[in-house]
Amino acid sequence: MQGRPRPSMPSGRALRTPERLALRMSFRPATGLMTRLKRTEHPAYRHILLRGRGLAHEAVKGHCVRRLTIRRYLRSAPAPALQIGAGPIRLDGWLNSDLIAGDIHLDLERRLPLPDGCLAYVFGEHVIGTLSQRDGVALFAELHRVLRPRGVLRLTTPDLAKLIAIYRDENPMVPPGAYGGFLGELTGKSHQTACQVLNDALRLWGARHTYDEEDLTRKLEAAGFDAVERVEPDESRHAALRGLERHREGWVNQAEALCVEATRG
C-alpha cells in the first residue's frame, strides 16, 4: 500500500461524467477474506466470518503476545501512535491494530489494553462506523483515556451529508452512476439507481452508524476532547498525521468521507 501512486482528483462539474471519472479511478481487487467480507450482506454470516478470523488472530497476536508488543513499542517510540482498524494496511512507526490483522489483536468493543495517557496519536480510517452508537461512544472515551495531554485523535469515516449529496446528484466530486460503478467493483453488484447506491453505501461493510460532522463532533466533545476540527483527507497541522488515508484512492475520501482531528486537553 505504501508508496502506491494515487490518481488525480476530479474537480468541477465538467469532470464528473462517468467516462472522464473512470479514467481517474484505480480499483484494487480484493481477495480472500476481505472479498467475502465486502460482498457478504447477511449480518449473521458476516459476523461469523469476522469473529472467526478474529479468534485466529487473537490466538497469535492477543493476550501475552499483545502485552509484550505494546510494552516494547511504548518503550521504543518517542511519540507512540496507534492505528485502529488497520486491516492489511501498515503504517511505518505505528502500532497497527485490528480485529483480524495487524501487530496486535484489538477488539474495539472492549476496553483497550493500554495504560492511561500513553499515546501521542491515534488514527482510524473507515472503522468507527462499523460500531453501534453505544460502542462508538465508549470507544471515544477509551481513546481519550489512552491519549496523553495534547495528544491527537484523527478519524476518517463516511460522511452522511456527502453520501446524500451523491444520491441527489449534488456532490461536486462524483455523480451517482460513477460512484455506483466504484461500489460495484468492490462488491460485484450492479447499481441501476441512485437509491441502490445510497442504500449500499450506508449498509455494506458491516456499517452500523454513519456520522455527519455535527454528530461526530458532539460525541467527541462529550468524551472529553477539545478543539475538534474538520480537516481535509491527507492534510494536517501535525506532520505525523499527514498522508495517512490509504484504504481507498485519494478521490474517494474527498467524495464520501469526513475527516476530523480531536485533541485531548
KEMIZA-802333 format. One record per residue (C-alpha): residue number from 1; residue in three letters; x, y, z. Coordinates in nm, 3 decimals, m for minus. Example, Ala and Ser with C-alpha at 12.3 -4.5 7.8 and 13.67 -1.06 7.14 Angstrom:
BEGIN
   seq   type      east     north        up
     1    ala     1.230    m0.450     0.780
     2    ser     1.367    m0.106     0.714
END
This chain:
BEGIN
   seq   type      east     north        up
     1    met     0.000     0.000     0.000
     2    gln     0.271     0.249     0.092
     3    gly     0.406     0.446    m0.199
     4    arg     0.126     0.338    m0.433
     5    pro     0.063     0.621    m0.683
     6    arg    m0.272     0.792    m0.647
     7    pro    m0.487     0.917    m0.933
     8    ser    m0.553     1.285    m0.987
     9    met    m0.870     1.405    m0.823
    10    pro    m1.158     1.519    m1.042
    11    ser    m1.254     1.880    m0.984
    12    gly    m1.559     2.066    m1.103
    13    arg    m1.884     1.955    m1.264
    14    ala    m1.714     1.930    m1.605
    15    leu    m1.507     1.634    m1.483
    16    arg    m1.797     1.443    m1.329
    17    thr    m1.912     1.238    m1.627
    18    pro    m1.870     0.861    m1.579
    19    glu    m1.637     0.839    m1.878
    20    arg    m1.398     1.107    m1.754
    21    leu    m1.413     0.987    m1.396
    22    ala    m1.344     0.628    m1.497
    23    leu    m1.006     0.740    m1.631
    24    arg    m0.920     0.866    m1.284
    25    met    m1.032     0.559    m1.091
    26    ser    m0.795     0.287    m0.988
    27    phe    m0.962    m0.013    m0.826
    28    arg    m0.772    m0.252    m0.606
    29    pro    m0.905    m0.608    m0.639
    30    ala    m0.980    m0.768    m0.304
    31    thr    m0.906    m1.131    m0.237
    32    gly    m0.981    m1.398     0.020
    33    leu    m1.146    m1.299     0.343
    34    met    m1.160    m0.929     0.256
    35    thr    m1.356    m1.007    m0.060
    36    arg    m1.605    m1.221     0.130
    37    leu    m1.648    m0.955     0.398
    38    lys    m1.705    m0.684     0.137
    39    arg    m1.956    m0.894    m0.056
    40    thr    m2.146    m1.051     0.235
    41    glu    m2.467    m0.867     0.318
    42    his    m2.621    m1.107     0.570
    43    pro    m2.521    m0.965     0.911
    44    ala    m2.508    m1.303     1.088
    45    tyr    m2.284    m1.463     0.823
    46    arg    m2.060    m1.158     0.817
    47    his    m2.034    m1.167     1.196
    48    ile    m1.931    m1.533     1.183
    49    leu    m1.665    m1.463     0.919
    50    leu    m1.526    m1.165     1.106
    51    arg    m1.531    m1.313     1.455
    52    gly    m1.395    m1.646     1.336
    53    arg    m1.095    m1.478     1.178
    54    gly    m1.068    m1.257     1.486
    55    leu    m1.034    m1.557     1.714
    56    ala    m0.749    m1.689     1.500
    57    his    m0.573    m1.352     1.510
    58    glu    m0.628    m1.323     1.886
    59    ala    m0.463    m1.662     1.937
    60    val    m0.150    m1.535     1.760
    61    lys    m0.139    m1.162     1.844
    62    gly    m0.351    m1.132     2.157
    63    his    m0.306    m1.171     2.533
    64    cys     0.060    m1.225     2.633
    65    val     0.200    m1.150     2.287
    66    arg    m0.004    m0.829     2.269
    67    arg     0.105    m0.721     2.618
    68    leu     0.472    m0.773     2.530
    69    thr     0.437    m0.599     2.191
    70    ile     0.268    m0.296     2.349
    71    arg     0.530    m0.272     2.626
    72    arg     0.818    m0.288     2.379
    73    tyr     0.659    m0.038     2.144
    74    leu     0.582     0.219     2.415
    75    arg     0.940     0.196     2.542
    76    ser     1.093     0.249     2.197
    77    ala     0.864     0.512     2.039
    78    pro     0.923     0.877     2.135
    79    ala     0.573     0.971     2.013
    80    pro     0.370     0.648     2.033
    81    ala     0.098     0.623     1.769
    82    leu    m0.182     0.366     1.738
    83    gln    m0.371     0.277     1.422
    84    ile    m0.711     0.118     1.491
    85    gly    m0.893    m0.093     1.233
    86    ala    m0.574    m0.126     1.031
    87    gly    m0.673    m0.436     0.836
    88    pro    m0.396    m0.517     0.586
    89    ile    m0.262    m0.159     0.591
    90    arg     0.054    m0.095     0.791
    91    leu     0.184     0.248     0.886
    92    asp     0.558     0.257     0.947
    93    gly     0.646     0.351     1.304
    94    trp     0.290     0.299     1.424
    95    leu     0.141     0.023     1.638
    96    asn    m0.102    m0.127     1.386
    97    ser    m0.404    m0.297     1.542
    98    asp    m0.713    m0.474     1.416
    99    leu    m0.961    m0.747     1.500
   100    ile    m0.828    m0.972     1.222
   101    ala    m0.480    m0.839     1.133
   102    gly    m0.200    m0.608     1.241
   103    asp     0.075    m0.607     1.501
   104    ile    m0.173    m0.673     1.781
   105    his    m0.527    m0.804     1.812
   106    leu    m0.763    m0.529     1.926
   107    asp    m1.140    m0.557     1.971
   108    leu    m1.281    m0.204     1.970
   109    glu    m1.595    m0.321     2.152
   110    arg    m1.384    m0.392     2.462
   111    arg    m1.172    m0.181     2.695
   112    leu    m0.840    m0.103     2.527
   113    pro    m0.548    m0.296     2.683
   114    leu    m0.336     0.019     2.704
   115    pro    m0.227     0.232     3.001
   116    asp    m0.368     0.579     3.061
   117    gly    m0.206     0.867     2.874
   118    cys     0.043     0.656     2.680
   119    leu    m0.017     0.767     2.320
   120    ala     0.064     1.081     2.124
   121    tyr    m0.158     0.995     1.826
   122    val    m0.443     0.764     1.729
   123    phe    m0.570     0.715     1.374
   124    gly    m0.865     0.520     1.239
   125    glu    m0.994     0.512     0.881
   126    his    m1.335     0.369     0.789
   127    val    m1.367     0.179     1.115
   128    ile    m1.581     0.368     1.369
   129    gly    m1.891     0.331     1.150
   130    thr    m1.880    m0.046     1.199
   131    leu    m1.960     0.002     1.569
   132    ser    m2.301     0.070     1.718
   133    gln    m2.361     0.421     1.853
   134    arg    m2.323     0.289     2.208
   135    asp    m1.993     0.114     2.133
   136    gly    m1.870     0.415     1.937
   137    val    m1.930     0.646     2.233
   138    ala    m1.750     0.401     2.463
   139    leu    m1.456     0.382     2.219
   140    phe    m1.422     0.763     2.207
   141    ala    m1.397     0.768     2.587
   142    glu    m1.133     0.494     2.575
   143    leu    m0.930     0.678     2.311
   144    his    m0.945     0.992     2.524
   145    arg    m0.816     0.788     2.820
   146    val    m0.515     0.638     2.639
   147    leu    m0.403     0.963     2.474
   148    arg    m0.159     1.183     2.663
   149    pro    m0.244     1.551     2.726
   150    arg    m0.240     1.735     2.390
   151    gly    m0.250     1.400     2.213
   152    val    m0.446     1.397     1.888
   153    leu    m0.709     1.158     1.754
   154    arg    m0.765     1.155     1.374
   155    leu    m1.072     0.980     1.235
   156    thr    m1.183     0.935     0.875
   157    thr    m1.529     0.791     0.822
   158    pro    m1.812     0.801     0.565
   159    asp    m1.994     1.135     0.578
   160    leu    m2.374     1.114     0.572
   161    ala    m2.402     1.459     0.415
   162    lys    m2.169     1.369     0.127
   163    leu    m2.347     1.039     0.062
   164    ile    m2.683     1.215     0.049
   165    ala    m2.530     1.465    m0.193
   166    ile    m2.424     1.175    m0.417
   167    tyr    m2.780     1.038    m0.408
   168    arg    m2.919     1.380    m0.503
   169    asp    m2.651     1.427    m0.771
   170    glu    m2.519     1.732    m0.588
   171    asn    m2.176     1.600    m0.495
   172    pro    m1.909     1.806    m0.676
   173    met    m1.669     1.511    m0.690
   174    val    m1.873     1.226    m0.838
   175    pro    m2.220     1.155    m0.988
   176    pro    m2.433     0.862    m0.865
   177    gly    m2.360     0.644    m1.169
   178    ala    m1.982     0.664    m1.136
   179    tyr    m1.996     0.611    m0.761
   180    gly    m2.220     0.310    m0.821
   181    gly    m1.955     0.175    m1.057
   182    phe    m1.693     0.217    m0.785
   183    leu    m1.912     0.027    m0.537
   184    gly    m1.974    m0.241    m0.798
   185    glu    m1.602    m0.303    m0.841
   186    leu    m1.574    m0.364    m0.466
   187    thr    m1.891    m0.568    m0.417
   188    gly    m1.960    m0.739    m0.750
   189    lys    m2.307    m0.582    m0.758
   190    ser    m2.480    m0.379    m1.026
   191    his    m2.629    m0.045    m0.920
   192    gln    m2.902     0.080    m1.152
   193    thr    m3.042     0.366    m0.943
   194    ala    m2.921     0.632    m0.702
   195    cys    m3.140     0.468    m0.436
   196    gln    m2.946     0.143    m0.466
   197    val    m2.619     0.334    m0.443
   198    leu    m2.721     0.516    m0.125
   199    asn    m2.855     0.203     0.045
   200    asp    m2.538     0.006    m0.021
   201    ala    m2.314     0.295     0.084
   202    leu    m2.497     0.306     0.417
   203    arg    m2.534    m0.067     0.480
   204    leu    m2.244    m0.264     0.335
   205    trp    m1.910    m0.349     0.505
   206    gly    m2.083    m0.400     0.837
   207    ala    m2.182    m0.034     0.867
   208    arg    m2.392     0.033     1.177
   209    his    m2.379     0.410     1.213
   210    thr    m2.295     0.679     0.958
   211    tyr    m2.181     1.008     1.108
   212    asp    m2.203     1.365     0.991
   213    glu    m1.982     1.645     1.120
   214    glu    m2.220     1.765     1.391
   215    asp    m2.290     1.416     1.526
   216    leu    m1.925     1.311     1.541
   217    thr    m1.813     1.643     1.690
   218    arg    m2.075     1.627     1.966
   219    lys    m1.980     1.271     2.057
   220    leu    m1.607     1.351     2.071
   221    glu    m1.666     1.659     2.283
   222    ala    m1.885     1.455     2.518
   223    ala    m1.593     1.211     2.555
   224    gly    m1.375     1.499     2.676
   225    phe    m1.191     1.607     2.361
   226    asp    m1.114     1.972     2.296
   227    ala    m1.065     2.155     1.967
   228    val    m1.247     1.910     1.741
   229    glu    m1.186     2.035     1.388
   230    arg    m1.265     1.915     1.039
   231    val    m0.965     1.861     0.814
   232    glu    m0.909     1.754     0.457
   233    pro    m0.802     1.396     0.375
   234    asp    m0.421     1.358     0.394
   235    glu    m0.379     1.709     0.540
   236    ser    m0.298     1.804     0.898
   237    arg    m0.120     2.063     1.110
   238    his     0.063     1.767     1.264
   239    ala     0.335     1.612     1.048
   240    ala     0.270     1.264     1.192
   241    leu    m0.093     1.275     1.073
   242    arg    m0.037     1.380     0.711
   243    gly    m0.088     1.140     0.422
   244    leu    m0.233     0.860     0.634
   245    glu    m0.554     0.778     0.446
   246    arg    m0.486     0.465     0.239
   247    his    m0.791     0.242     0.247
   248    arg    m0.911     0.384    m0.085
   249    glu    m0.791     0.606    m0.366
   250    gly    m0.749     0.972    m0.282
   251    trp    m1.057     1.095    m0.466
   252    val    m1.286     0.857    m0.276
   253    asn    m1.231     1.013     0.065
   254    gln    m1.276     1.355    m0.092
   255    ala    m1.610     1.242    m0.234
   256    glu    m1.756     1.043     0.055
   257    ala    m1.564     1.087     0.380
   258    leu    m1.543     1.313     0.682
   259    cys    m1.203     1.369     0.847
   260    val    m1.168     1.521     1.192
   261    glu    m0.890     1.573     1.443
   262    ala    m0.968     1.597     1.815
   263    thr    m0.719     1.700     2.081
   264    arg    m0.716     1.582     2.439
   265    gly    m0.698     1.879     2.676
END
